[in-house]
Amino acid sequence: MSSPKNHAVFLITCPDRKGIVASVSTFFFERGFNIVHCQQYTDPVESRFFMRILIDLDSAPCARAQLIEDFRPVAAAFTIEWSAHFSADAQRFAVLVTREAHCLYDILFRAHTGDLPNASVALVISNHPHLESVAAQFRIPYFCCSVDPHDKRMQEREVVRLLRQHHVQLAVLARYMQVLSPEMLREAPVPIINIHHAFLPAFQGAGPYRRAWERGVKMIGATAHYVTPELDEGPIIEQDVERVTHEDGIEALQRTGRDIESVVLARAIKAHLEHRIIVHANRAIVFSRGL
């Protein structure tokens, strides 16, 4: 079954108790909405309930504001934290890069070919000019915001200004080799997703693949997560690994790493854009690819 073109996604989390599923499904049933897809999960450790429910808006035309207002009493009855997302709202996101092009190429190609439905790359921001030609191939605006080592906040304020000016809903760090300050994270108007190799906390800093080769690692991986003030410790969205052997040299390890980084980052972006993620505390509940 394909997803209806005009739909809404409700993301729900609350303390687990009886009657949540019945009340939520009854709410939509009584208003004539067809529930196209529904996933739920109960965390047995924290006794907390999570749910993603997709409804066909054409099955029972209703004003968005009215639907949201009508749902509030149901949410209040179960102390539900929730959000509603509508397919009519096209999503725009920004990509931040430095010098490495593999993740940028992959994102722009996926957006260009429709692999990221109802979403578009609004702009590319970099602290270097090197990748402007990549953005130009896809006719995406490119902004070079160089970093003054004596005043990094000036560059960060410019990046935040661009994010606001272009009305984006998400920023993606596609091998953007700058640590975002807590001040910038407070000012940024959108969630931010980062990608990095999965060796951390081992092999921090420059040259991780050389040091991994020197240690004889047997797996290469990548991690995509939301950015928080705690460096590389935000909620993890997606991870993957691939086995390697002693026959793989440093360049082979780097190629494997680039491939995994591109795939893992794309999966994380898609999960976010499809509203399949609920963040609770420092943990991301990621519903499987459905509709």
C-alpha positions in Angstrom: 0.0 0.0 0.0 1.4 3.4 -0.9 1.2 6.4 1.3 -1.6 8.9 0.4 -0.4 12.1 -1.1 -2.4 14.2 1.5 -1.7 12.8 4.9 -0.7 13.7 8.4 1.7 12.0 10.8 1.1 12.1 14.6 4.1 11.3 16.9 3.0 10.4 20.4 4.8 9.5 23.6 3.6 9.2 27.2 3.8 7.1 30.3 2.5 3.6 29.4 -1.0 2.7 30.6 -4.1 0.9 29.3 -6.3 2.5 26.7 -3.9 4.7 24.8 -4.2 2.9 21.5 -8.0 2.5 21.8 -8.5 6.2 22.6 -6.2 7.5 19.8 -7.6 5.1 17.2 -11.2 5.9 18.3 -10.5 9.6 18.0 -9.6 9.2 14.3 -12.3 6.7 13.6 -15.1 8.8 15.0 -14.0 11.7 12.7 -14.0 9.4 9.6 -10.2 9.3 9.1 -8.6 6.2 7.6 -5.5 5.1 9.6 -3.1 4.1 6.8 -0.2 3.0 9.0 0.5 2.7 12.7 3.6 1.6 14.7 4.0 1.5 18.4 6.6 0.6 21.0 6.6 0.3 24.8 9.9 0.8 26.6 9.7 -1.8 29.4 12.5 -0.2 31.4 10.9 3.3 31.7 7.4 2.0 31.1 6.9 4.6 28.4 4.8 4.4 25.2 5.7 5.6 21.8 3.5 5.7 18.7 3.6 6.9 15.1 0.3 7.0 13.3 -0.3 8.1 9.7 -3.8 9.2 8.6 -5.3 9.9 5.2 -6.5 13.4 5.2 -8.6 12.9 2.1 -10.7 10.3 3.8 -12.3 12.9 6.0 -11.5 16.5 5.0 -10.9 18.7 8.0 -9.2 21.9 8.7 -5.8 21.4 10.2 -6.3 23.7 13.1 -9.5 22.0 14.0 -7.9 18.5 13.9 -5.1 19.7 16.2 -7.5 21.4 18.6 -9.8 18.4 18.8 -6.9 16.1 19.6 -5.8 18.1 22.6 -8.3 16.6 25.1 -7.2 13.1 24.1 -3.5 14.1 24.7 -4.3 15.7 28.0 -6.2 12.6 29.3 -3.0 10.5 28.9 -0.4 13.2 29.5 0.7 12.7 25.9 3.6 14.7 24.4 2.8 14.9 20.7 3.4 16.6 17.4 1.5 16.6 14.1 3.2 16.9 10.7 1.4 17.4 7.4 2.4 16.3 3.9 1.3 19.7 2.5 4.3 21.3 4.2 7.2 20.9 1.9 10.5 20.7 3.8 13.7 22.5 3.1 17.0 21.7 4.7 20.6 23.1 4.7 23.8 21.1 4.2 27.0 22.2 5.9 30.3 21.0 4.6 34.0 21.6 4.7 36.3 19.9 2.1 35.1 16.3 1.8 32.5 15.9 -1.0 31.2 12.3 -0.7 28.2 13.0 1.7 27.3 16.2 -0.1 27.2 14.5 -3.5 25.1 11.7 -2.1 22.6 14.0 -0.5 22.2 16.3 -3.5 21.8 13.3 -5.8 19.2 11.7 -3.6 17.3 15.0 -3.4 17.6 15.5 -7.2 16.2 12.0 -8.0 13.3 12.2 -5.5 14.7 9.8 -2.9 13.9 12.4 -0.3 10.2 13.1 -1.1 8.6 16.4 -0.3 12.0 17.8 0.6 14.6 19.9 -1.0 18.1 21.2 -0.3 17.7 25.0 0.1 21.4 25.9 0.4 24.9 24.6 1.1 27.0 26.4 3.7 30.8 25.8 4.0 33.7 27.3 5.8 35.8 26.8 2.6 35.1 27.5 -1.1 36.2 24.1 -2.3 32.8 22.4 -2.9 31.0 25.3 -4.6 31.3 23.5 -8.0 29.4 20.5 -6.5 26.5 22.6 -5.4 26.6 24.4 -8.7 26.0 21.1 -10.6 22.7 20.8 -8.8 21.9 24.6 -9.0 21.9 24.9 -5.2 23.0 28.2 -3.6 26.4 28.0 -2.0 27.6 30.3 0.8 31.2 30.4 2.0 31.4 31.5 5.6 35.1 31.4 6.6 36.1 31.1 10.2 38.1 33.8 11.9 40.2 31.9 14.4 40.0 35.0 16.7 36.2 35.3 16.5 34.5 32.1 15.6 31.2 33.4 16.9 31.0 35.9 14.0 30.9 33.0 11.5 28.4 31.1 13.6 26.1 34.1 13.7 26.3 34.3 9.9 25.4 30.6 9.5 22.4 31.0 11.8 21.3 34.1 9.8 21.4 32.0 6.6 19.4 29.2 8.2 16.7 31.7 9.2 16.8 33.6 5.9 16.2 30.5 3.9 13.4 29.1 6.1 14.9 25.7 6.6 13.5 23.0 8.9 16.7 21.0 9.3 20.5 21.4 9.1 22.8 18.5 8.1 26.5 18.5 9.0 27.9 16.5 6.0 31.5 16.2 7.2 31.4 19.8 8.5 34.7 19.9 10.4 33.7 22.6 12.9 32.5 22.1 16.5 29.3 24.0 17.0 29.4 26.2 20.2 26.6 25.9 22.8 25.7 29.5 21.9 25.1 28.5 18.3 23.1 25.5 19.2 20.8 27.7 21.3 20.4 30.2 18.5 20.0 27.7 15.6 16.3 27.6 14.7 16.3 23.9 13.6 17.4 20.4 14.6 20.9 19.5 13.4 22.1 16.1 12.3 25.8 15.1 12.3 27.7 12.2 10.7 31.1 10.8 11.8 33.1 7.6 11.9 31.9 5.1 14.6 35.3 4.6 16.2 34.5 7.2 18.9 35.5 7.6 21.6 38.6 6.0 20.2 40.7 7.7 17.5 39.5 11.2 18.2 40.8 14.1 16.2 42.8 14.1 12.9 43.8 10.9 11.0 41.4 8.4 12.6 41.8 5.9 9.8 45.6 5.8 10.0 45.4 5.1 13.7 42.6 2.6 13.2 44.8 0.8 10.6 47.7 0.9 13.1 45.5 -0.8 15.7 44.3 -3.4 13.1 40.6 -2.7 13.4 38.2 -5.3 12.0 35.2 -3.1 11.5 34.6 0.3 9.9 31.4 2.1 10.8 29.5 5.4 10.9 27.1 7.1 13.3 24.5 9.8 12.6 23.0 11.6 15.5 21.3 14.9 16.6 23.8 17.5 17.7 23.7 18.6 21.3 26.1 20.7 23.4 27.8 17.5 24.5 30.2 16.8 21.6 29.2 13.6 19.7 26.8 12.5 22.4 23.5 13.4 21.0 20.6 11.0 20.3 21.8 8.4 17.8 19.5 8.1 14.8 21.4 5.5 12.6 24.6 3.4 12.6 26.1 0.8 10.4 29.4 -1.2 10.1 31.3 -3.2 7.5 34.0 -5.8 8.2 37.6 -5.1 7.0 40.8 -7.2 7.2 44.5 -6.8 7.6 44.7 -6.6 3.8 42.9 -3.3 3.7 45.3 -0.4 3.7 44.6 3.1 5.0 43.1 4.3 1.7 40.8 1.2 1.5 39.6 1.9 5.0 38.9 5.5 4.1 36.9 4.4 1.0 34.9 2.0 3.1 34.3 4.8 5.7 33.1 7.3 3.1 30.6 4.8 1.7 29.2 4.0 5.1 29.0 7.6 6.1 27.0 8.5 3.0 24.5 5.7 3.5 24.1 6.2 7.2 23.6 10.0 6.9 21.1 9.5 4.1 19.1 7.1 6.2 19.1 9.5 9.2 18.0 12.4 7.0 15.2 10.4 5.5 14.0 9.1 8.9 13.8 12.7 10.1 12.0 14.0 7.0 9.5 11.2 7.2 8.8 12.0 10.8 9.8 8.6 12.1 11.8 9.8 15.1 10.8 10.6 18.6 13.5 11.9 20.9 13.0 11.1 24.6 15.8 12.2 27.0 19.0 11.5 25.0 17.5 8.6 23.1 16.0 8.5 19.6 13.2 6.1 19.0 13.3 5.5 15.2 10.3 3.7 13.7 11.0 1.4 10.8 10.6 2.4 7.2 6.9 2.0 6.5 4.8 4.7 5.0 
